[in-house]
Amino acid sequence: MSATMRAVRTEADREELAELAAQIWGEYWPALIGEAQTRYMVEQFQSLGAIRRDMAEHAYEYWFVMDDEGRTCGYTGGHVESETNRFFISKIYLKASERGRHLASDVIAFYVGLCRERGLRAMYLTVNKHNELGIRCYRGKGFDVIDAVETSIGEGFVMDDYIMEKRVPAAGADMRLIVMDIDSTLINEEVIDLLGDEAGAGERIAGITERAMRGELDFAQALKERVGLLAGLDEGVFDRAYARVTFTPGARELVAEAHRRGWKVGVVSGGFHEVADRIVAAAGIDYCLANRLEVADGHLTGRLASGIVTKQRKLEALEQWTAELGIPLSQAIAMGDGANDIPMILAAGTGIAFCAKPKVRAAAPHAIDERNLMRAFDIIDSSDRTARNS
């Protein structure tokens, strides 16, 4: 799934935009700021008259957000502040039915490209302080809060906003991002099974791992159960587990080839930073997301020290890293073997099941059944040739 932007140019476009704005604002904003303020703000800032004024007098630019089937999913707009020469994204609004399709990542990537073309090094937006969903979304796309403002807009209404900033990353040559699972993908082992061996519960933990990866068990609950069996292990177990790790054939070569092409590589794992960080350093990987284990007095407590890396968190990491790089999800490659890798595999432009469980293989657009990660480039390069020739 990817989004493209269709510029608002004609009066018919402006009329369509005003109708779309009224629909979207009616779906979301009354619950946040109330019916009265929603109606007032639509009239003042989203109506046909407001759109005409913004475009004619303040050089606003508007675009419809279109999905890859050509359907209108929302709209966005921005302008350069004449006083500060800062590019402000004034609007990113999606229909309620289109949220969750990861279109916002492509909108931000579009603006990164626009800013690069115009020599602008940062972009800005305002977001209501009570819009927790929006704030979380923008943070995930690389924006940081830099200020807070309260603005009277008339009729006793106030906009209570944060100002957020995202620095525009330098453009790479045909930048791509490869994201993959660690256990049984980047490496041959499941780290939690190695830790389980140390606890004398290897077979039991391996059985739970297998069922979770097949999608037969709730991943979060299965992880908590397995971590609980590690209680009492000394923290030297991380050294012993890492010593048993072996890279999948082609793993180091894949990272090196990606970097030679100017690309970035990230890993997302239901495993643990205590071992994953060493794997990442050894392979020269750029990004890493994993769980953390709680340690007290030199021993594992049997509890996690961080939020669980679920399938949703893996997907969010893919979205966050592509946004930081200023590329759309269509330029991302995602690989994994377990059920919790399916959402990111389906969201990426190139999704690959790597020596995967049947459920994953059935869902993924592409599959590699040989334990050689360099085979991923056969798929990537073939897809590129097909896209160029289509």
C-alpha positions as CSV (number, residue, x, y, z in Angstrom):
1,M,0.0,0.0,0.0
2,S,1.3,3.4,-1.0
3,A,-0.1,6.9,-1.3
4,T,0.4,9.5,-4.0
5,M,-0.5,13.2,-3.9
6,R,-2.9,14.8,-6.5
7,A,-2.5,18.6,-6.5
8,V,-5.6,20.8,-6.0
9,R,-5.6,23.1,-9.0
10,T,-9.1,23.9,-10.3
11,E,-12.2,25.3,-8.8
12,A,-13.8,21.9,-9.1
13,D,-10.8,20.5,-7.0
14,R,-11.4,23.2,-4.4
15,E,-15.1,22.4,-4.1
16,E,-14.2,18.7,-3.8
17,L,-11.7,19.5,-1.1
18,A,-14.1,21.6,0.9
19,E,-16.6,18.7,0.9
20,L,-14.0,16.3,1.9
21,A,-12.8,18.5,4.8
22,A,-16.3,18.8,6.2
23,Q,-16.7,15.0,6.1
24,I,-13.3,14.3,7.8
25,W,-13.7,17.0,10.5
26,G,-17.1,15.7,11.3
27,E,-15.8,12.2,11.8
28,Y,-13.0,13.0,14.2
29,W,-12.9,16.5,15.8
30,P,-16.2,16.8,17.7
31,A,-15.0,14.2,20.2
32,L,-11.8,16.2,20.8
33,I,-12.9,19.9,20.7
34,G,-16.7,19.7,20.7
35,E,-19.3,20.2,18.1
36,A,-19.4,24.0,18.3
37,Q,-15.7,24.6,17.8
38,T,-15.5,22.0,15.1
39,R,-18.2,23.8,13.1
40,Y,-16.6,27.1,13.7
41,M,-13.1,25.9,12.6
42,V,-14.4,24.2,9.5
43,E,-16.1,27.4,8.4
44,Q,-13.0,29.6,9.3
45,F,-10.2,27.3,8.0
46,Q,-11.6,24.4,5.9
47,S,-14.5,25.9,4.0
48,L,-14.4,26.6,0.3
49,G,-14.0,30.4,1.0
50,A,-11.1,29.7,3.4
51,I,-9.4,27.4,0.8
52,R,-9.7,30.0,-1.9
53,R,-8.3,32.7,0.4
54,D,-5.4,30.6,1.6
55,M,-4.4,29.6,-2.0
56,A,-4.8,33.1,-3.4
57,E,-3.4,35.3,-0.6
58,H,-1.0,33.0,1.3
59,A,0.4,30.7,-1.3
60,Y,-1.0,27.6,0.3
61,E,-0.7,24.3,-1.6
62,Y,-3.2,21.5,-1.2
63,W,-3.1,17.9,-2.4
64,F,-5.6,15.0,-2.3
65,V,-4.1,11.9,-0.7
66,M,-4.7,9.0,-3.1
67,D,-4.2,5.3,-2.6
68,D,-2.7,2.9,-5.2
69,E,-6.2,2.1,-6.4
70,G,-6.8,5.8,-7.2
71,R,-9.3,6.4,-4.4
72,T,-9.3,9.7,-2.5
73,C,-8.3,8.9,1.2
74,G,-7.8,12.4,2.6
75,Y,-6.1,15.6,2.0
76,T,-3.0,17.6,3.0
77,G,-1.7,21.1,2.7
78,G,1.2,23.4,3.5
79,H,2.9,26.7,2.9
80,V,6.1,28.6,3.5
81,E,5.8,31.3,6.2
82,S,6.9,34.5,4.7
83,E,8.3,35.9,8.0
84,T,10.4,32.9,8.9
85,N,10.8,30.9,5.6
86,R,9.7,27.8,7.5
87,F,7.6,25.2,5.7
88,F,4.5,24.5,7.7
89,I,2.4,21.4,7.1
90,S,-1.0,22.9,8.0
91,K,-3.2,19.9,7.3
92,I,-2.9,16.1,7.1
93,Y,-6.4,14.6,7.4
94,L,-7.5,11.1,6.4
95,K,-11.0,9.6,6.3
96,A,-11.8,7.5,9.3
97,S,-12.1,4.5,7.1
98,E,-8.5,5.0,5.8
99,R,-6.7,5.3,9.1
100,G,-4.4,2.4,9.9
101,R,-3.4,1.9,6.2
102,H,0.0,3.7,6.9
103,L,-0.7,6.5,4.4
104,A,0.7,9.2,6.7
105,S,4.2,7.8,6.2
106,D,3.9,8.4,2.5
107,V,2.5,11.9,3.0
108,I,5.5,12.8,5.2
109,A,7.9,11.3,2.7
110,F,6.3,13.4,0.0
111,Y,6.9,16.6,2.1
112,V,10.5,15.5,2.7
113,G,11.0,15.4,-1.0
114,L,9.3,18.7,-1.5
115,C,11.5,20.4,1.1
116,R,14.6,18.9,-0.4
117,E,13.7,20.3,-3.8
118,R,13.2,23.7,-2.3
119,G,16.3,23.7,-0.2
120,L,14.5,23.7,3.1
121,R,16.1,21.8,5.9
122,A,13.1,21.3,8.2
123,M,9.4,21.1,8.3
124,Y,6.9,22.1,11.0
125,L,3.3,21.5,12.0
126,T,0.9,22.2,14.8
127,V,-1.1,19.6,16.6
128,N,-3.7,19.9,19.3
129,K,-2.2,19.2,22.7
130,H,-5.1,16.8,23.5
131,N,-4.7,14.9,20.2
132,E,-2.8,12.0,21.7
133,L,-3.2,9.8,18.6
134,G,-1.8,12.6,16.3
135,I,1.1,13.4,18.6
136,R,2.1,9.8,18.8
137,C,1.8,9.4,15.0
138,Y,4.0,12.5,14.4
139,R,6.6,11.4,16.9
140,G,6.8,8.1,15.1
141,K,7.5,10.0,11.9
142,G,10.5,11.9,13.4
143,F,8.8,15.1,14.7
144,D,9.7,16.6,18.0
145,V,7.8,19.1,20.1
146,I,9.7,22.4,20.1
147,D,7.1,24.9,21.5
148,A,3.5,25.3,22.7
149,V,1.1,28.0,21.6
150,E,-2.4,29.1,22.5
151,T,-4.1,31.1,19.8
152,S,-7.5,32.9,20.1
153,I,-9.5,32.3,16.9
154,G,-12.6,34.3,17.8
155,E,-16.0,33.6,19.3
156,G,-14.3,32.6,22.5
157,F,-12.5,29.6,20.9
158,V,-8.8,28.9,21.4
159,M,-6.4,26.6,19.6
160,D,-4.1,25.0,22.2
161,D,-1.3,23.4,20.2
162,Y,2.2,22.0,20.2
163,I,4.6,23.1,17.4
164,M,6.5,20.1,16.2
165,E,9.6,20.0,14.0
166,K,11.2,17.4,11.7
167,R,14.6,17.9,10.3
168,V,14.9,16.9,6.6
169,P,17.4,14.1,6.2
170,A,20.0,14.4,3.5
171,A,19.0,12.8,0.2
172,G,20.6,9.4,-0.5
173,A,21.2,7.9,-3.9
174,D,18.1,5.8,-4.5
175,M,17.7,5.4,-0.7
176,R,16.0,2.2,0.5
177,L,15.5,0.6,3.8
178,I,15.8,-3.2,4.5
179,V,14.1,-4.3,7.8
180,M,14.2,-7.8,9.0
181,D,13.6,-10.0,12.0
182,I,16.7,-11.2,13.9
183,D,15.9,-14.7,15.3
184,S,15.8,-17.3,12.5
185,T,16.2,-14.6,9.9
186,L,19.4,-12.5,10.4
187,I,20.7,-15.3,12.6
188,N,20.1,-19.1,12.6
189,E,19.0,-19.3,16.2
190,E,16.2,-18.1,18.5
191,V,18.0,-16.3,21.3
192,I,15.3,-17.0,23.8
193,D,15.8,-20.7,23.2
194,L,19.5,-20.3,23.8
195,L,18.7,-18.5,27.1
196,G,16.2,-21.3,27.9
197,D,18.9,-23.9,27.5
198,E,20.8,-22.1,30.2
199,A,17.8,-22.2,32.5
200,G,17.2,-25.9,31.9
201,A,13.9,-25.2,30.2
202,G,15.1,-25.3,26.6
203,E,12.7,-27.8,25.2
204,R,9.7,-26.2,26.9
205,I,10.6,-22.7,25.7
206,A,11.4,-23.9,22.2
207,G,8.0,-25.5,21.9
208,I,6.3,-22.2,23.0
209,T,8.5,-20.3,20.5
210,E,7.5,-22.5,17.7
211,R,3.8,-22.2,18.4
212,A,4.0,-18.4,18.7
213,M,5.9,-18.1,15.5
214,R,3.3,-20.2,13.7
215,G,0.6,-17.8,15.0
216,E,-1.0,-20.4,17.2
217,L,-0.4,-18.4,20.5
218,D,-0.8,-14.8,21.5
219,F,2.8,-13.5,21.0
220,A,2.8,-11.2,24.0
221,Q,1.5,-13.8,26.5
222,A,3.8,-16.4,25.1
223,L,6.8,-14.1,25.5
224,K,5.9,-13.3,29.1
225,E,5.6,-17.0,29.8
226,R,9.0,-17.8,28.3
227,V,10.7,-14.9,30.1
228,G,9.3,-16.1,33.4
229,L,11.2,-19.3,33.0
230,L,14.5,-17.4,32.8
231,A,14.2,-16.1,36.4
232,G,17.3,-16.5,38.4
233,L,19.8,-16.7,35.6
234,D,23.0,-14.7,36.1
235,E,23.5,-11.8,33.6
236,G,26.6,-13.5,32.3
237,V,24.1,-15.6,30.3
238,F,24.0,-12.9,27.7
239,D,27.7,-13.5,26.9
240,R,27.2,-17.2,26.7
241,A,24.1,-16.9,24.5
242,Y,25.9,-14.5,22.1
243,A,28.8,-16.9,21.8
244,R,26.5,-19.4,20.3
245,V,24.9,-17.1,17.8
246,T,25.7,-17.7,14.1
247,F,24.8,-15.4,11.3
248,T,22.5,-16.8,8.5
249,P,24.4,-17.3,5.3
250,G,24.5,-14.1,3.3
251,A,23.6,-11.9,6.3
252,R,26.8,-9.9,6.5
253,E,27.0,-9.8,2.7
254,L,23.4,-8.4,2.6
255,V,24.2,-5.6,5.0
256,A,27.4,-4.8,3.1
257,E,25.7,-4.7,-0.3
258,A,22.9,-2.5,1.1
259,H,25.4,0.0,2.4
260,R,27.3,-0.1,-0.9
261,R,24.1,1.0,-2.6
262,G,23.6,3.8,-0.1
263,W,20.8,2.0,1.7
264,K,20.0,1.5,5.4
265,V,19.3,-1.7,7.3
266,G,17.3,-2.2,10.5
267,V,16.3,-5.1,12.6
268,V,13.1,-5.6,14.7
269,S,13.0,-8.4,17.2
270,G,10.9,-10.1,19.8
271,G,14.3,-11.0,21.3
272,F,16.4,-8.9,23.6
273,H,18.6,-5.8,23.3
274,E,21.2,-7.4,25.7
275,V,22.1,-9.8,22.9
276,A,20.7,-8.0,19.8
277,D,22.9,-5.0,20.3
278,R,26.0,-7.1,20.0
279,I,24.6,-8.8,16.8
280,V,23.8,-5.4,15.4
281,A,27.3,-4.0,16.1
282,A,29.0,-7.1,14.6
283,A,27.0,-6.8,11.4
284,G,27.1,-3.0,11.1
285,I,23.3,-2.6,11.1
286,D,21.8,0.9,11.4
287,Y,18.6,0.5,13.4
288,C,17.5,-1.9,16.1
289,L,14.3,-2.5,18.0
290,A,14.0,-5.3,20.6
291,N,12.8,-6.1,24.1
292,R,14.8,-5.7,27.3
293,L,15.0,-8.1,30.2
294,E,14.9,-6.9,33.8
295,V,18.0,-7.6,35.8
296,A,18.3,-7.1,39.6
297,D,21.4,-7.8,41.7
298,G,23.1,-9.5,38.7
299,H,20.3,-11.9,37.9
300,L,17.3,-12.0,35.6
301,T,14.0,-11.4,37.4
302,G,11.8,-13.2,34.9
303,R,10.2,-10.0,33.8
304,L,10.6,-7.6,30.9
305,A,12.0,-4.2,31.4
306,S,10.3,-2.6,28.4
307,G,7.1,-2.7,26.4
308,I,6.8,-5.8,24.3
309,V,7.8,-5.7,20.7
310,T,4.6,-6.9,19.1
311,K,3.7,-7.2,15.4
312,Q,2.3,-3.7,15.7
313,R,5.5,-2.3,17.2
314,K,7.5,-3.9,14.4
315,L,5.3,-2.2,11.8
316,E,5.6,1.1,13.6
317,A,9.4,0.8,13.6
318,L,9.3,0.3,9.8
319,E,7.1,3.4,9.5
320,Q,9.3,5.4,11.8
321,W,12.6,4.6,10.1
322,T,11.2,5.2,6.6
323,A,9.8,8.6,7.8
324,E,13.2,9.5,9.3
325,L,14.9,8.7,6.0
326,G,12.2,10.6,4.1
327,I,11.2,7.7,1.9
328,P,7.8,6.1,1.3
329,L,7.0,2.6,2.5
330,S,7.1,1.5,-1.2
331,Q,10.9,1.9,-1.0
332,A,11.2,-0.4,2.0
333,I,11.9,-4.1,2.1
334,A,10.7,-6.3,5.0
335,M,11.7,-9.9,5.8
336,G,10.8,-12.3,8.5
337,D,9.8,-15.9,9.3
338,G,7.2,-15.6,12.1
339,A,3.5,-14.6,12.3
340,N,4.4,-11.3,14.1
341,D,6.4,-10.2,11.0
342,I,3.3,-10.4,8.7
343,P,2.1,-6.8,9.1
344,M,5.4,-5.2,8.3
345,I,5.9,-7.7,5.4
346,L,2.6,-6.6,3.9
347,A,3.2,-2.9,4.5
348,A,6.6,-2.7,2.8
349,G,7.0,-2.2,-0.9
350,T,8.8,-5.5,-1.1
351,G,7.7,-8.1,1.5
352,I,9.6,-11.4,1.8
353,A,8.9,-14.5,3.9
354,F,12.3,-15.9,4.7
355,C,12.4,-19.7,5.4
356,A,9.1,-18.9,7.0
357,K,6.3,-20.6,8.8
358,P,3.4,-21.7,6.5
359,K,1.1,-18.8,7.6
360,V,3.8,-16.3,6.8
361,R,4.7,-17.8,3.5
362,A,1.0,-17.8,2.4
363,A,0.6,-14.1,3.3
364,A,3.8,-12.7,1.9
365,P,4.1,-11.4,-1.7
366,H,7.6,-13.1,-2.1
367,A,9.3,-16.0,-0.4
368,I,12.9,-17.3,0.0
369,D,13.1,-21.0,0.9
370,E,16.9,-21.2,0.9
371,R,18.9,-20.0,3.9
372,N,20.8,-17.4,2.0
373,L,19.8,-13.8,2.7
374,M,21.5,-12.5,-0.4
375,R,18.7,-14.1,-2.4
376,A,16.7,-11.0,-1.3
377,F,18.5,-9.0,-3.9
378,D,17.2,-11.3,-6.6
379,I,13.7,-10.3,-5.6
380,I,14.4,-6.6,-5.1
381,D,16.2,-6.2,-8.4
382,S,13.7,-8.2,-10.3
383,S,10.9,-6.1,-8.8
384,D,12.7,-2.9,-9.8
385,R,13.1,-4.1,-13.4
386,T,9.4,-5.0,-13.6
387,A,8.5,-1.5,-12.2
388,R,10.7,0.2,-14.7
389,N,9.3,-1.7,-17.6
390,S,5.6,-1.3,-16.6
